Amino acid sequence: MKPAPTLSSAFLKPGGQSLPAPLLALREERGTGLVDMPLPTRKTENWKYSSKYLKLADEMATSLSNEGKPGPSLPAPGYKVVFLNGVMMPEASDYPDLDDIRIRSFRDLSDDEAKTLASRLDSTLDTDAVQMARLNSARFEDGLLIQLKPEARLDQPLFIVHEVTADASGSAFPRIFVEAARHSQITLVEEYISSGSEPVMVNTVTEFDLADGASITSVRLNTEGDSVQHIGATGVRQQRDSRFESHTVGFGGPLRRHDLQVRLEGEGAECKLNGVVVTQDKQHYDNHTCIEHVAAHCNSEETYRNIAADTSHAVFNGRIHIHQDAQKSNADMNNKNLLLSNGAEIDTKPELEIYADDVKCAHGATIGQLDETSLFYLVSRGIGRREANVLLTMAFINELVEEIPVDAVKETVQVQLNQFFEHTFQEA
Amino acid sequence: MLSIKNLHASVEGKEILKGINLEVKAGEVHAIMGPNGSGKSTLSQVLAGNEAYEVTGGEITLNGKNLLEQETEERAREGIFLAFQYPVEIPGVSNLQFLRTAVNAMRTHRGEPEINAAEFMKLAKEVSKQVDLDPAFLKRGVNEGFSGGEKKRNEIMQALLLQPKLAILDETDSGLDIDALKVVSDGVNALRSEDRAILMVTHYQRLLNHIVPDHVHVLAGGRIIKSGGRELALELEERGYGWLGIRDEDTANETGQ
């Protein structure tokens, strides 16, 4: 029998020299824990459909240099923080310096602040379930800490642009930690983009810690290039009456993986998770979500849509875990999938574990193709076949695109979708 | 305008139309009546170009052009309009977007500039009033959650917007109450014009009280077995299909719907 593959020691590189001592110490400690870490295979349940896309060559172990200059990114009408290969670029960033909302690079923290942060990093994630996130904790070079004081509210969305330069093989480890004190409020856009065409890995961790009544709207847009393997994890912890809303929009690549874990720990907390995935050619995209209903009287609502063309492969795995004390939980999960070609593959799996007896929990998953009857109806009105296909495909995700609360993102998504339609539907 | 010669068509290998001959001139209204299963809907679908129906023989021309060589969308742009017996619900595409896309496809085909959103909104509101539909429905998904009557009115509204040369109405009267029948009939009568032909496919003669046809044809067993004027419809109403010698199996489902 072949021995199970483990993480190559090449990936356990020293580094992080610019971090404050407590974070550097944490990083080293996490690295020690990764020696001989087993890599996911098709026998690893949570990587069953995706492990074959994970290709970690040793030359990808090197941290990508942050000497370069970031390229043009999405027009950000709000505030902007730019990271290049996981390191903050203050010159390219534009954000306010406020007493009640502090936005800082990990590198700028005092030892005391870094010590507090070190004790909290990874606290929102179940790293057994998102094993690859552990690599981020062992390798991050910088990070973004956002702290909102009670009642603080950022007046415009904050764009966090993570650009990776794939001019040489290597990897980047973007990291974000957001601490929202009671009744604070913020809208964040995480945008993942790339330039260059050498094989690289981007391994991200974003954590949201919401105190009582805090409200975070998070938009995550992934449009990285075809040489980027992206493995991302987002952890969310919610206290009483807090609200978390997430809009994840992703276009495929050689490997795209996003784990989203939400813990509803205080009564009255609620989350709304929307997701749209579009894949073409031989691309891949895998969304794994997990909602933990820990406290009673919490609501969760989840809507994910996958569209797969050509011979691409999309995966959705949605887990809802309702703990014994989480009475009066209300959970609704819905996943619909559209196959645009006979060669495309979509795997979807709802996973429900319910230990409380007084809950409402609904789930549904469907996989289908464009409806012939609807197509005939549209073309019988003179609408061209290509346009009819576009209308019907757009209809499948329209609602979710419309719900994206930041117009600039909506526009970028529409541009990407138009390119996808251009590629997928040829005029007859 | 429309000329059908010895048309044969099958669905899933079963021959439904067994040699249809029909000539329709501009300005005329023809009614095609017949029991269930006689091939009425098949004829409508074949005219519109539904690929699920295979034409195995014969020819169809519209103003001299061979229709059978054209795709559904080309036929529509050349002026064929089919009001569906069962209009399709398409959630996620708004009526407004659907109608405007269709109108612009026609305009582009004719070499005219596209209509802009504001202009179209105005036009759509006017036409929706003509068929007694609340303009609020324009914002909803195509036929989404519409009642049977609303769906039929939406079909007629589309015909009014697209101004076809040949409008085929497939059982447009089915499922309508008396008030809705009146509204739909008024819409169809508004479509009547010297350069347009209307082909009404119907099971009942009641629609013909509101929209008076120039010619009535009886379709049975995949053939037109009798043609006449308006009085033929009245005779059918009175005597049923039996007196025409239509076999029992053809009439068995006559009152089925």
Interface residues (C-beta under 8 A of the other chain):
Chain A: D371 E372 T373 S374 F376 Y377 L378 V379 S380 R381 G382 I383 G384 R385 E387 A388 L391 L392 M394 A395 F396 I397 N398 E399 A428
Chain B: A48 G49 N50 E51 A52 E71 T72 E73 A76 R77 F81 L82 F84 P87 V88 I90 P91 G92 V93 Q97 F98 T101 A102 A105 M106 H109 G141 V142 Q158 L162
